[in-house]
Amino acid sequence: MDLTGARILLRAGLLKPARPDRLLGMALQLARWDLTPAGAYAVAAARDPHGVALVDDEGPLTFRELDQRSDRVAGELRAQGLLPGDRAG
């Protein structure tokens, strides 16, 4: 991770002290997803699973719920034949 990436994570509050088990989860997610939007949500889900990630007309979604839903969508796209590097809309 470069200095710019560290600054982004610091401003987002993701470099504050956290429990050791959550730090491990955060590190694993960052290693998996790198500094991408998916990585930001996965790290946030590991750090604060019950924190509100977004609110829409149906109410709030936690970081954990958003992470789980996006994993299900990705799994279904994979099951339908989408391969890494393919584009979907």
PDB file of N, CA, C and O in Angstrom:
ATOM      1  N   MET A   1       0.853  -1.161   0.000  1.00  0.00           N
ATOM      2  CA  MET A   1       0.000   0.000   0.000  1.00  0.00           C
ATOM      3  C   MET A   1       0.903   1.228   0.000  1.00  0.00           C
ATOM      4  O   MET A   1       1.860   1.301   0.770  1.00  0.00           O
ATOM      5  N   ASP A   2       0.597   2.189  -0.862  1.00  0.00           N
ATOM      6  CA  ASP A   2       1.396   3.398  -0.935  1.00  0.00           C
ATOM      7  C   ASP A   2       0.898   4.437   0.070  1.00  0.00           C
ATOM      8  O   ASP A   2      -0.093   4.220   0.767  1.00  0.00           O
ATOM      9  N   LEU A   3       1.602   5.566   0.133  1.00  0.00           N
ATOM     10  CA  LEU A   3       1.257   6.618   1.093  1.00  0.00           C
ATOM     11  C   LEU A   3      -0.123   7.204   0.823  1.00  0.00           C
ATOM     12  O   LEU A   3      -0.853   7.524   1.761  1.00  0.00           O
ATOM     13  N   THR A   4      -0.483   7.347  -0.439  1.00  0.00           N
ATOM     14  CA  THR A   4      -1.813   7.865  -0.781  1.00  0.00           C
ATOM     15  C   THR A   4      -2.899   6.933  -0.263  1.00  0.00           C
ATOM     16  O   THR A   4      -3.893   7.397   0.296  1.00  0.00           O
ATOM     17  N   GLY A   5      -2.728   5.639  -0.436  1.00  0.00           N
ATOM     18  CA  GLY A   5      -3.695   4.661   0.065  1.00  0.00           C
ATOM     19  C   GLY A   5      -3.824   4.731   1.569  1.00  0.00           C
ATOM     20  O   GLY A   5      -4.928   4.636   2.103  1.00  0.00           O
ATOM     21  N   ALA A   6      -2.699   4.897   2.265  1.00  0.00           N
ATOM     22  CA  ALA A   6      -2.732   5.001   3.724  1.00  0.00           C
ATOM     23  C   ALA A   6      -3.481   6.256   4.158  1.00  0.00           C
ATOM     24  O   ALA A   6      -4.230   6.227   5.134  1.00  0.00           O
ATOM     25  N   ARG A   7      -3.283   7.350   3.440  1.00  0.00           N
ATOM     26  CA  ARG A   7      -3.999   8.597   3.772  1.00  0.00           C
ATOM     27  C   ARG A   7      -5.507   8.424   3.592  1.00  0.00           C
ATOM     28  O   ARG A   7      -6.294   8.906   4.407  1.00  0.00           O
ATOM     29  N   ILE A   8      -5.902   7.740   2.531  1.00  0.00           N
ATOM     30  CA  ILE A   8      -7.325   7.499   2.288  1.00  0.00           C
ATOM     31  C   ILE A   8      -7.920   6.689   3.431  1.00  0.00           C
ATOM     32  O   ILE A   8      -8.985   7.027   3.948  1.00  0.00           O
ATOM     33  N   LEU A   9      -7.236   5.624   3.824  1.00  0.00           N
ATOM     34  CA  LEU A   9      -7.722   4.782   4.913  1.00  0.00           C
ATOM     35  C   LEU A   9      -7.751   5.547   6.235  1.00  0.00           C
ATOM     36  O   LEU A   9      -8.658   5.352   7.044  1.00  0.00           O
ATOM     37  N   LEU A  10      -6.771   6.410   6.457  1.00  0.00           N
ATOM     38  CA  LEU A  10      -6.736   7.210   7.682  1.00  0.00           C
ATOM     39  C   LEU A  10      -7.917   8.175   7.732  1.00  0.00           C
ATOM     40  O   LEU A  10      -8.581   8.285   8.763  1.00  0.00           O
ATOM     41  N   ARG A  11      -8.186   8.875   6.628  1.00  0.00           N
ATOM     42  CA  ARG A  11      -9.317   9.811   6.586  1.00  0.00           C
ATOM     43  C   ARG A  11     -10.643   9.084   6.744  1.00  0.00           C
ATOM     44  O   ARG A  11     -11.584   9.636   7.313  1.00  0.00           O
ATOM     45  N   ALA A  12     -10.731   7.865   6.252  1.00  0.00           N
ATOM     46  CA  ALA A  12     -11.972   7.089   6.371  1.00  0.00           C
ATOM     47  C   ALA A  12     -12.154   6.506   7.777  1.00  0.00           C
ATOM     48  O   ALA A  12     -13.195   5.924   8.080  1.00  0.00           O
ATOM     49  N   GLY A  13     -11.146   6.665   8.623  1.00  0.00           N
ATOM     50  CA  GLY A  13     -11.254   6.152   9.984  1.00  0.00           C
ATOM     51  C   GLY A  13     -10.925   4.681  10.112  1.00  0.00           C
ATOM     52  O   GLY A  13     -11.201   4.076  11.147  1.00  0.00           O
ATOM     53  N   LEU A  14     -10.341   4.093   9.079  1.00  0.00           N
ATOM     54  CA  LEU A  14     -10.064   2.654   9.107  1.00  0.00           C
ATOM     55  C   LEU A  14      -8.702   2.316   9.709  1.00  0.00           C
ATOM     56  O   LEU A  14      -8.371   1.140   9.860  1.00  0.00           O
ATOM     57  N   LEU A  15      -7.910   3.331  10.053  1.00  0.00           N
ATOM     58  CA  LEU A  15      -6.616   3.064  10.672  1.00  0.00           C
ATOM     59  C   LEU A  15      -6.610   3.387  12.159  1.00  0.00           C
ATOM     60  O   LEU A  15      -5.544   3.514  12.761  1.00  0.00           O
ATOM     61  N   LYS A  16      -7.787   3.522  12.755  1.00  0.00           N
ATOM     62  CA  LYS A  16      -7.891   3.735  14.197  1.00  0.00           C
ATOM     63  C   LYS A  16      -7.699   2.398  14.899  1.00  0.00           C
ATOM     64  O   LYS A  16      -7.865   1.344  14.284  1.00  0.00           O
ATOM     65  N   PRO A  17      -7.349   2.432  16.186  1.00  0.00           N
ATOM     66  CA  PRO A  17      -7.179   1.165  16.917  1.00  0.00           C
ATOM     67  C   PRO A  17      -8.434   0.295  16.833  1.00  0.00           C
ATOM     68  O   PRO A  17      -9.561   0.787  16.884  1.00  0.00           O
ATOM     69  N   ALA A  18      -8.205  -0.992  16.706  1.00  0.00           N
ATOM     70  CA  ALA A  18      -9.307  -1.952  16.624  1.00  0.00           C
ATOM     71  C   ALA A  18      -8.904  -3.215  17.366  1.00  0.00           C
ATOM     72  O   ALA A  18      -7.727  -3.437  17.648  1.00  0.00           O
ATOM     73  N   ARG A  19      -9.897  -4.036  17.678  1.00  0.00           N
ATOM     74  CA  ARG A  19      -9.628  -5.308  18.334  1.00  0.00           C
ATOM     75  C   ARG A  19      -8.735  -6.169  17.436  1.00  0.00           C
ATOM     76  O   ARG A  19      -8.838  -6.099  16.212  1.00  0.00           O
ATOM     77  N   PRO A  20      -7.863  -6.977  18.038  1.00  0.00           N
ATOM     78  CA  PRO A  20      -6.950  -7.812  17.236  1.00  0.00           C
ATOM     79  C   PRO A  20      -7.666  -8.723  16.232  1.00  0.00           C
ATOM     80  O   PRO A  20      -7.197  -8.883  15.106  1.00  0.00           O
ATOM     81  N   ASP A  21      -8.800  -9.324  16.630  1.00  0.00           N
ATOM     82  CA  ASP A  21      -9.500 -10.210  15.697  1.00  0.00           C
ATOM     83  C   ASP A  21     -10.048  -9.417  14.506  1.00  0.00           C
ATOM     84  O   ASP A  21     -10.081  -9.921  13.383  1.00  0.00           O
ATOM     85  N   ARG A  22     -10.467  -8.204  14.749  1.00  0.00           N
ATOM     86  CA  ARG A  22     -10.978  -7.383  13.651  1.00  0.00           C
ATOM     87  C   ARG A  22      -9.837  -6.868  12.780  1.00  0.00           C
ATOM     88  O   ARG A  22      -9.992  -6.737  11.566  1.00  0.00           O
ATOM     89  N   LEU A  23      -8.685  -6.575  13.399  1.00  0.00           N
ATOM     90  CA  LEU A  23      -7.522  -6.153  12.610  1.00  0.00           C
ATOM     91  C   LEU A  23      -7.114  -7.243  11.629  1.00  0.00           C
ATOM     92  O   LEU A  23      -6.801  -6.961  10.472  1.00  0.00           O
ATOM     93  N   LEU A  24      -7.116  -8.485  12.094  1.00  0.00           N
ATOM     94  CA  LEU A  24      -6.767  -9.596  11.217  1.00  0.00           C
ATOM     95  C   LEU A  24      -7.755  -9.684  10.055  1.00  0.00           C
ATOM     96  O   LEU A  24      -7.347  -9.834   8.903  1.00  0.00           O
ATOM     97  N   GLY A  25      -9.040  -9.592  10.350  1.00  0.00           N
ATOM     98  CA  GLY A  25     -10.047  -9.627   9.300  1.00  0.00           C
ATOM     99  C   GLY A  25      -9.886  -8.489   8.317  1.00  0.00           C
ATOM    100  O   GLY A  25     -10.040  -8.678   7.111  1.00  0.00           O
ATOM    101  N   MET A  26      -9.576  -7.300   8.827  1.00  0.00           N
ATOM    102  CA  MET A  26      -9.371  -6.143   7.959  1.00  0.00           C
ATOM    103  C   MET A  26      -8.173  -6.362   7.038  1.00  0.00           C
ATOM    104  O   MET A  26      -8.239  -6.081   5.841  1.00  0.00           O
ATOM    105  N   ALA A  27      -7.080  -6.866   7.607  1.00  0.00           N
ATOM    106  CA  ALA A  27      -5.872  -7.107   6.815  1.00  0.00           C
ATOM    107  C   ALA A  27      -6.128  -8.149   5.726  1.00  0.00           C
ATOM    108  O   ALA A  27      -5.673  -7.989   4.593  1.00  0.00           O
ATOM    109  N   LEU A  28      -6.850  -9.206   6.065  1.00  0.00           N
ATOM    110  CA  LEU A  28      -7.149 -10.245   5.076  1.00  0.00           C
ATOM    111  C   LEU A  28      -8.008  -9.695   3.938  1.00  0.00           C
ATOM    112  O   LEU A  28      -7.775 -10.015   2.773  1.00  0.00           O
ATOM    113  N   GLN A  29      -8.997  -8.870   4.271  1.00  0.00           N
ATOM    114  CA  GLN A  29      -9.857  -8.294   3.236  1.00  0.00           C
ATOM    115  C   GLN A  29      -9.077  -7.316   2.364  1.00  0.00           C
ATOM    116  O   GLN A  29      -9.262  -7.292   1.148  1.00  0.00           O
ATOM    117  N   LEU A  30      -8.208  -6.510   2.971  1.00  0.00           N
ATOM    118  CA  LEU A  30      -7.404  -5.568   2.195  1.00  0.00           C
ATOM    119  C   LEU A  30      -6.452  -6.310   1.261  1.00  0.00           C
ATOM    120  O   LEU A  30      -6.244  -5.890   0.122  1.00  0.00           O
ATOM    121  N   ALA A  31      -5.881  -7.400   1.736  1.00  0.00           N
ATOM    122  CA  ALA A  31      -4.996  -8.198   0.883  1.00  0.00           C
ATOM    123  C   ALA A  31      -5.775  -8.813  -0.278  1.00  0.00           C
ATOM    124  O   ALA A  31      -5.256  -8.926  -1.388  1.00  0.00           O
ATOM    125  N   ARG A  32      -7.006  -9.204  -0.021  1.00  0.00           N
ATOM    126  CA  ARG A  32      -7.832  -9.835  -1.061  1.00  0.00           C
ATOM    127  C   ARG A  32      -8.301  -8.829  -2.112  1.00  0.00           C
ATOM    128  O   ARG A  32      -8.234  -9.100  -3.311  1.00  0.00           O
ATOM    129  N   TRP A  33      -8.778  -7.663  -1.654  1.00  0.00           N
ATOM    130  CA  TRP A  33      -9.438  -6.720  -2.559  1.00  0.00           C
ATOM    131  C   TRP A  33      -8.612  -5.500  -2.925  1.00  0.00           C
ATOM    132  O   TRP A  33      -8.961  -4.794  -3.871  1.00  0.00           O
ATOM    133  N   ASP A  34      -7.525  -5.227  -2.206  1.00  0.00           N
ATOM    134  CA  ASP A  34      -6.683  -4.051  -2.420  1.00  0.00           C
ATOM    135  C   ASP A  34      -7.509  -2.779  -2.188  1.00  0.00           C
ATOM    136  O   ASP A  34      -8.570  -2.840  -1.568  1.00  0.00           O
ATOM    137  N   LEU A  35      -7.044  -1.660  -2.668  1.00  0.00           N
ATOM    138  CA  LEU A  35      -7.733  -0.379  -2.468  1.00  0.00           C
ATOM    139  C   LEU A  35      -8.759  -0.156  -3.569  1.00  0.00           C
ATOM    140  O   LEU A  35      -8.574   0.676  -4.458  1.00  0.00           O
ATOM    141  N   THR A  36      -9.837  -0.914  -3.489  1.00  0.00           N
ATOM    142  CA  THR A  36     -10.938  -0.812  -4.436  1.00  0.00           C
ATOM    143  C   THR A  36     -12.207  -0.511  -3.639  1.00  0.00           C
ATOM    144  O   THR A  36     -12.209  -0.650  -2.416  1.00  0.00           O
ATOM    145  N   PRO A  37     -13.278  -0.106  -4.306  1.00  0.00           N
ATOM    146  CA  PRO A  37     -14.534   0.068  -3.558  1.00  0.00           C
ATOM    147  C   PRO A  37     -14.960  -1.210  -2.837  1.00  0.00           C
ATOM    148  O   PRO A  37     -15.430  -1.153  -1.700  1.00  0.00           O
ATOM    149  N   ALA A  38     -14.800  -2.354  -3.485  1.00  0.00           N
ATOM    150  CA  ALA A  38     -15.133  -3.627  -2.841  1.00  0.00           C
ATOM    151  C   ALA A  38     -14.267  -3.837  -1.606  1.00  0.00           C
ATOM    152  O   ALA A  38     -14.745  -4.317  -0.578  1.00  0.00           O
ATOM    153  N   GLY A  39     -12.990  -3.476  -1.712  1.00  0.00           N
ATOM    154  CA  GLY A  39     -12.092  -3.610  -0.578  1.00  0.00           C
ATOM    155  C   GLY A  39     -12.479  -2.712   0.576  1.00  0.00           C
ATOM    156  O   GLY A  39     -12.399  -3.116   1.736  1.00  0.00           O
ATOM    157  N   ALA A  40     -12.898  -1.497   0.266  1.00  0.00           N
ATOM    158  CA  ALA A  40     -13.305  -0.564   1.321  1.00  0.00           C
ATOM    159  C   ALA A  40     -14.495  -1.106   2.095  1.00  0.00           C
ATOM    160  O   ALA A  40     -14.516  -1.040   3.324  1.00  0.00           O
ATOM    161  N   TYR A  41     -15.486  -1.640   1.390  1.00  0.00           N
ATOM    162  CA  TYR A  41     -16.656  -2.196   2.083  1.00  0.00           C
ATOM    163  C   TYR A  41     -16.310  -3.466   2.846  1.00  0.00           C
ATOM    164  O   TYR A  41     -16.825  -3.689   3.942  1.00  0.00           O
ATOM    165  N   ALA A  42     -15.451  -4.295   2.284  1.00  0.00           N
ATOM    166  CA  ALA A  42     -15.065  -5.533   2.974  1.00  0.00           C
ATOM    167  C   ALA A  42     -14.266  -5.223   4.236  1.00  0.00           C
ATOM    168  O   ALA A  42     -14.469  -5.863   5.267  1.00  0.00           O
ATOM    169  N   VAL A  43     -13.364  -4.252   4.165  1.00  0.00           N
ATOM    170  CA  VAL A  43     -12.591  -3.857   5.346  1.00  0.00           C
ATOM    171  C   VAL A  43     -13.527  -3.247   6.394  1.00  0.00           C
ATOM    172  O   VAL A  43     -13.413  -3.545   7.583  1.00  0.00           O
ATOM    173  N   ALA A  44     -14.445  -2.397   5.948  1.00  0.00           N
ATOM    174  CA  ALA A  44     -15.397  -1.788   6.883  1.00  0.00           C
ATOM    175  C   ALA A  44     -16.275  -2.851   7.535  1.00  0.00           C
ATOM    176  O   ALA A  44     -16.599  -2.746   8.718  1.00  0.00           O
ATOM    177  N   ALA A  45     -16.662  -3.877   6.772  1.00  0.00           N
ATOM    178  CA  ALA A  45     -17.472  -4.961   7.328  1.00  0.00           C
ATOM    179  C   ALA A  45     -16.681  -5.742   8.375  1.00  0.00           C
ATOM    180  O   ALA A  45     -17.246  -6.187   9.374  1.00  0.00           O
ATOM    181  N   ALA A  46     -15.384  -5.910   8.151  1.00  0.00           N
ATOM    182  CA  ALA A  46     -14.549  -6.616   9.127  1.00  0.00           C
ATOM    183  C   ALA A  46     -14.333  -5.759  10.378  1.00  0.00           C
ATOM    184  O   ALA A  46     -14.257  -6.285  11.488  1.00  0.00           O
ATOM    185  N   ARG A  47     -14.236  -4.456  10.198  1.00  0.00           N
ATOM    186  CA  ARG A  47     -13.979  -3.543  11.326  1.00  0.00           C
ATOM    187  C   ARG A  47     -15.234  -3.273  12.149  1.00  0.00           C
ATOM    188  O   ARG A  47     -15.197  -3.338  13.378  1.00  0.00           O
ATOM    189  N   ASP A  48     -16.340  -2.971  11.479  1.00  0.00           N
ATOM    190  CA  ASP A  48     -17.567  -2.571  12.172  1.00  0.00           C
ATOM    191  C   ASP A  48     -18.762  -3.186  11.452  1.00  0.00           C
ATOM    192  O   ASP A  48     -19.484  -2.483  10.745  1.00  0.00           O
ATOM    193  N   PRO A  49     -18.980  -4.493  11.621  1.00  0.00           N
ATOM    194  CA  PRO A  49     -20.023  -5.176  10.858  1.00  0.00           C
ATOM    195  C   PRO A  49     -21.424  -4.615  11.063  1.00  0.00           C
ATOM    196  O   PRO A  49     -22.277  -4.742  10.185  1.00  0.00           O
ATOM    197  N   HIS A  50     -21.663  -4.001  12.206  1.00  0.00           N
ATOM    198  CA  HIS A  50     -23.007  -3.486  12.488  1.00  0.00           C
ATOM    199  C   HIS A  50     -23.147  -1.998  12.171  1.00  0.00           C
ATOM    200  O   HIS A  50     -24.214  -1.417  12.367  1.00  0.00           O
ATOM    201  N   GLY A  51     -22.070  -1.381  11.681  1.00  0.00           N
ATOM    202  CA  GLY A  51     -22.128   0.029  11.304  1.00  0.00           C
ATOM    203  C   GLY A  51     -22.979   0.214  10.056  1.00  0.00           C
ATOM    204  O   GLY A  51     -23.021  -0.662   9.193  1.00  0.00           O
ATOM    205  N   VAL A  52     -23.648   1.339   9.964  1.00  0.00           N
ATOM    206  CA  VAL A  52     -24.521   1.608   8.816  1.00  0.00           C
ATOM    207  C   VAL A  52     -23.663   1.980   7.610  1.00  0.00           C
ATOM    208  O   VAL A  52     -22.890   2.937   7.645  1.00  0.00           O
ATOM    209  N   ALA A  53     -23.820   1.197   6.541  1.00  0.00           N
ATOM    210  CA  ALA A  53     -23.076   1.429   5.305  1.00  0.00           C
ATOM    211  C   ALA A  53     -23.822   2.372   4.380  1.00  0.00           C
ATOM    212  O   ALA A  53     -23.218   3.241   3.750  1.00  0.00           O
ATOM    213  N   LEU A  54     -25.137   2.200   4.298  1.00  0.00           N
ATOM    214  CA  LEU A  54     -25.952   3.068   3.457  1.00  0.00           C
ATOM    215  C   LEU A  54     -27.393   3.004   3.905  1.00  0.00           C
ATOM    216  O   LEU A  54     -27.822   2.072   4.584  1.00  0.00           O
ATOM    217  N   VAL A  55     -28.126   4.028   3.503  1.00  0.00           N
ATOM    218  CA  VAL A  55     -29.545   4.095   3.818  1.00  0.00           C
ATOM    219  C   VAL A  55     -30.272   4.419   2.521  1.00  0.00           C
ATOM    220  O   VAL A  55     -29.904   5.354   1.809  1.00  0.00           O
ATOM    221  N   ASP A  56     -31.308   3.637   2.219  1.00  0.00           N
ATOM    222  CA  ASP A  56     -32.132   3.920   1.044  1.00  0.00           C
ATOM    223  C   ASP A  56     -33.595   3.946   1.470  1.00  0.00           C
ATOM    224  O   ASP A  56     -33.894   4.005   2.662  1.00  0.00           O
ATOM    225  N   ASP A  57     -34.497   3.903   0.512  1.00  0.00           N
ATOM    226  CA  ASP A  57     -35.928   3.979   0.813  1.00  0.00           C
ATOM    227  C   ASP A  57     -36.412   2.826   1.687  1.00  0.00           C
ATOM    228  O   ASP A  57     -37.422   2.956   2.379  1.00  0.00           O
ATOM    229  N   GLU A  58     -35.705   1.708   1.661  1.00  0.00           N
ATOM    230  CA  GLU A  58     -36.103   0.547   2.467  1.00  0.00           C
ATOM    231  C   GLU A  58     -35.452   0.537   3.840  1.00  0.00           C
ATOM    232  O   GLU A  58     -35.718  -0.361   4.638  1.00  0.00           O
ATOM    233  N   GLY A  59     -34.606   1.516   4.131  1.00  0.00           N
ATOM    234  CA  GLY A  59     -33.970   1.602   5.437  1.00  0.00           C
ATOM    235  C   GLY A  59     -32.473   1.387   5.369  1.00  0.00           C
ATOM    236  O   GLY A  59     -31.895   1.335   4.283  1.00  0.00           O
ATOM    237  N   PRO A  60     -31.840   1.262   6.535  1.00  0.00           N
ATOM    238  CA  PRO A  60     -30.379   1.123   6.577  1.00  0.00           C
ATOM    239  C   PRO A  60     -29.903  -0.294   6.267  1.00  0.00           C
ATOM    240  O   PRO A  60     -30.606  -1.276   6.507  1.00  0.00           O
ATOM    241  N   LEU A  61     -28.691  -0.368   5.729  1.00  0.00           N
ATOM    242  CA  LEU A  61     -27.980  -1.631   5.541  1.00  0.00           C
ATOM    243  C   LEU A  61     -26.646  -1.516   6.264  1.00  0.00           C
ATOM    244  O   LEU A  61     -25.946  -0.511   6.134  1.00  0.00           O
ATOM    245  N   THR A  62     -26.297  -2.545   7.023  1.00  0.00           N
ATOM    246  CA  THR A  62     -25.003  -2.532   7.699  1.00  0.00           C
ATOM    247  C   THR A  62     -23.911  -2.944   6.719  1.00  0.00           C
ATOM    248  O   THR A  62     -24.187  -3.461   5.636  1.00  0.00           O
ATOM    249  N   PHE A  63     -22.670  -2.702   7.121  1.00  0.00           N
ATOM    250  CA  PHE A  63     -21.549  -3.111   6.281  1.00  0.00           C
ATOM    251  C   PHE A  63     -21.570  -4.622   6.056  1.00  0.00           C
ATOM    252  O   PHE A  63     -21.281  -5.087   4.953  1.00  0.00           O
ATOM    253  N   ARG A  64     -21.909  -5.391   7.088  1.00  0.00           N
ATOM    254  CA  ARG A  64     -21.964  -6.848   6.941  1.00  0.00           C
ATOM    255  C   ARG A  64     -23.044  -7.249   5.924  1.00  0.00           C
ATOM    256  O   ARG A  64     -22.803  -8.079   5.048  1.00  0.00           O
ATOM    257  N   GLU A  65     -24.236  -6.649   6.051  1.00  0.00           N
ATOM    258  CA  GLU A  65     -25.328  -6.978   5.124  1.00  0.00           C
ATOM    259  C   GLU A  65     -24.970  -6.621   3.690  1.00  0.00           C
ATOM    260  O   GLU A  65     -25.249  -7.385   2.767  1.00  0.00           O
ATOM    261  N   LEU A  66     -24.354  -5.462   3.504  1.00  0.00           N
ATOM    262  CA  LEU A  66     -23.963  -5.051   2.157  1.00  0.00           C
ATOM    263  C   LEU A  66     -22.911  -5.991   1.592  1.00  0.00           C
ATOM    264  O   LEU A  66     -22.975  -6.365   0.421  1.00  0.00           O
ATOM    265  N   ASP A  67     -21.943  -6.374   2.419  1.00  0.00           N
ATOM    266  CA  ASP A  67     -20.896  -7.310   1.993  1.00  0.00           C
ATOM    267  C   ASP A  67     -21.498  -8.666   1.619  1.00  0.00           C
ATOM    268  O   ASP A  67     -21.122  -9.258   0.607  1.00  0.00           O
ATOM    269  N   GLN A  68     -22.431  -9.153   2.435  1.00  0.00           N
ATOM    270  CA  GLN A  68     -23.068 -10.445   2.158  1.00  0.00           C
ATOM    271  C   GLN A  68     -23.896 -10.387   0.876  1.00  0.00           C
ATOM    272  O   GLN A  68     -23.853 -11.315   0.069  1.00  0.00           O
ATOM    273  N   ARG A  69     -24.639  -9.317   0.688  1.00  0.00           N
ATOM    274  CA  ARG A  69     -25.460  -9.194  -0.527  1.00  0.00           C
ATOM    275  C   ARG A  69     -24.596  -9.107  -1.776  1.00  0.00           C
ATOM    276  O   ARG A  69     -24.908  -9.727  -2.792  1.00  0.00           O
ATOM    277  N   SER A  70     -23.517  -8.345  -1.706  1.00  0.00           N
ATOM    278  CA  SER A  70     -22.654  -8.230  -2.887  1.00  0.00           C
ATOM    279  C   SER A  70     -21.975  -9.564  -3.191  1.00  0.00           C
ATOM    280  O   SER A  70     -21.756  -9.892  -4.357  1.00  0.00           O
ATOM    281  N   ASP A  71     -21.637 -10.341  -2.147  1.00  0.00           N
ATOM    282  CA  ASP A  71     -21.068 -11.672  -2.369  1.00  0.00           C
ATOM    283  C   ASP A  71     -22.079 -12.589  -3.068  1.00  0.00           C
ATOM    284  O   ASP A  71     -21.708 -13.362  -3.951  1.00  0.00           O
ATOM    285  N   ARG A  72     -23.355 -12.502  -2.672  1.00  0.00           N
ATOM    286  CA  ARG A  72     -24.384 -13.331  -3.307  1.00  0.00           C
ATOM    287  C   ARG A  72     -24.572 -12.950  -4.776  1.00  0.00           C
ATOM    288  O   ARG A  72     -24.738 -13.820  -5.631  1.00  0.00           O
ATOM    289  N   VAL A  73     -24.546 -11.646  -5.065  1.00  0.00           N
ATOM    290  CA  VAL A  73     -24.674 -11.199  -6.458  1.00  0.00           C
ATOM    291  C   VAL A  73     -23.478 -11.711  -7.268  1.00  0.00           C
ATOM    292  O   VAL A  73     -23.645 -12.219  -8.377  1.00  0.00           O
ATOM    293  N   ALA A  74     -22.284 -11.573  -6.710  1.00  0.00           N
ATOM    294  CA  ALA A  74     -21.089 -12.047  -7.416  1.00  0.00           C
ATOM    295  C   ALA A  74     -21.145 -13.558  -7.649  1.00  0.00           C
ATOM    296  O   ALA A  74     -20.774 -14.040  -8.719  1.00  0.00           O
ATOM    297  N   GLY A  75     -21.607 -14.294  -6.650  1.00  0.00           N
ATOM    298  CA  GLY A  75     -21.726 -15.747  -6.800  1.00  0.00           C
ATOM    299  C   GLY A  75     -22.710 -16.128  -7.891  1.00  0.00           C
ATOM    300  O   GLY A  75     -22.462 -17.060  -8.657  1.00  0.00           O
ATOM    301  N   GLU A  76     -23.811 -15.424  -7.966  1.00  0.00           N
ATOM    302  CA  GLU A  76     -24.803 -15.711  -9.007  1.00  0.00           C
ATOM    303  C   GLU A  76     -24.264 -15.366 -10.391  1.00  0.00           C
ATOM    304  O   GLU A  76     -24.492 -16.106 -11.348  1.00  0.00           O
ATOM    305  N   LEU A  77     -23.552 -14.248 -10.502  1.00  0.00           N
ATOM    306  CA  LEU A  77     -22.946 -13.896 -11.791  1.00  0.00           C
ATOM    307  C   LEU A  77     -21.932 -14.966 -12.217  1.00  0.00           C
ATOM    308  O   LEU A  77     -21.859 -15.332 -13.389  1.00  0.00           O
ATOM    309  N   ARG A  78     -21.161 -15.453 -11.260  1.00  0.00           N
ATOM    310  CA  ARG A  78     -20.199 -16.517 -11.553  1.00  0.00           C
ATOM    311  C   ARG A  78     -20.929 -17.779 -12.002  1.00  0.00           C
ATOM    312  O   ARG A  78     -20.502 -18.444 -12.945  1.00  0.00           O
ATOM    313  N   ALA A  79     -22.027 -18.107 -11.327  1.00  0.00           N
ATOM    314  CA  ALA A  79     -22.813 -19.295 -11.682  1.00  0.00           C
ATOM    315  C   ALA A  79     -23.422 -19.168 -13.078  1.00  0.00           C
ATOM    316  O   ALA A  79     -23.654 -20.173 -13.750  1.00  0.00           O
ATOM    317  N   GLN A  80     -23.675 -17.951 -13.508  1.00  0.00           N
ATOM    318  CA  GLN A  80     -24.241 -17.717 -14.836  1.00  0.00           C
ATOM    319  C   GLN A  80     -23.166 -17.662 -15.929  1.00  0.00           C
ATOM    320  O   GLN A  80     -23.476 -17.452 -17.101  1.00  0.00           O
ATOM    321  N   GLY A  81     -21.894 -17.854 -15.532  1.00  0.00           N
ATOM    322  CA  GLY A  81     -20.825 -17.928 -16.525  1.00  0.00           C
ATOM    323  C   GLY A  81     -19.915 -16.717 -16.634  1.00  0.00           C
ATOM    324  O   GLY A  81     -19.013 -16.709 -17.471  1.00  0.00           O
ATOM    325  N   LEU A  82     -20.124 -15.698 -15.817  1.00  0.00           N
ATOM    326  CA  LEU A  82     -19.259 -14.532 -15.860  1.00  0.00           C
ATOM    327  C   LEU A  82     -17.893 -14.920 -15.332  1.00  0.00           C
ATOM    328  O   LEU A  82     -17.790 -15.561 -14.287  1.00  0.00           O
ATOM    329  N   LEU A  83     -16.854 -14.542 -16.037  1.00  0.00           N
ATOM    330  CA  LEU A  83     -15.481 -14.880 -15.660  1.00  0.00           C
ATOM    331  C   LEU A  83     -14.744 -13.638 -15.169  1.00  0.00           C
ATOM    332  O   LEU A  83     -15.135 -12.519 -15.501  1.00  0.00           O
ATOM    333  N   PRO A  84     -13.679 -13.821 -14.378  1.00  0.00           N
ATOM    334  CA  PRO A  84     -12.883 -12.666 -13.953  1.00  0.00           C
ATOM    335  C   PRO A  84     -12.443 -11.851 -15.168  1.00  0.00           C
ATOM    336  O   PRO A  84     -11.945 -12.400 -16.151  1.00  0.00           O
ATOM    337  N   GLY A  85     -12.631 -10.540 -15.086  1.00  0.00           N
ATOM    338  CA  GLY A  85     -12.277  -9.653 -16.190  1.00  0.00           C
ATOM    339  C   GLY A  85     -13.436  -9.343 -17.114  1.00  0.00           C
ATOM    340  O   GLY A  85     -13.379  -8.374 -17.872  1.00  0.00           O
ATOM    341  N   ASP A  86     -14.508 -10.164 -17.066  1.00  0.00           N
ATOM    342  CA  ASP A  86     -15.707  -9.876 -17.862  1.00  0.00           C
ATOM    343  C   ASP A  86     -16.404  -8.658 -17.302  1.00  0.00           C
ATOM    344  O   ASP A  86     -16.271  -8.340 -16.120  1.00  0.00           O
ATOM    345  N   ARG A  87     -17.142  -7.982 -18.149  1.00  0.00           N
ATOM    346  CA  ARG A  87     -17.891  -6.807 -17.716  1.00  0.00           C
ATOM    347  C   ARG A  87     -19.353  -7.163 -17.560  1.00  0.00           C
ATOM    348  O   ARG A  87     -19.904  -7.967 -18.313  1.00  0.00           O
ATOM    349  N   ALA A  88     -19.966  -6.549 -16.569  1.00  0.00           N
ATOM    350  CA  ALA A  88     -21.391  -6.759 -16.327  1.00  0.00           C
ATOM    351  C   ALA A  88     -22.007  -5.404 -16.012  1.00  0.00           C
ATOM    352  O   ALA A  88     -21.334  -4.514 -15.490  1.00  0.00           O
ATOM    353  N   GLY A  89     -23.261  -5.254 -16.323  1.00  0.00           N
ATOM    354  CA  GLY A  89     -23.918  -3.965 -16.054  1.00  0.00           C
ATOM    355  C   GLY A  89     -25.259  -4.189 -15.416  1.00  0.00           C
ATOM    356  O   GLY A  89     -25.966  -3.228 -15.113  1.00  0.00           O
TER     357      GLY A  89
END
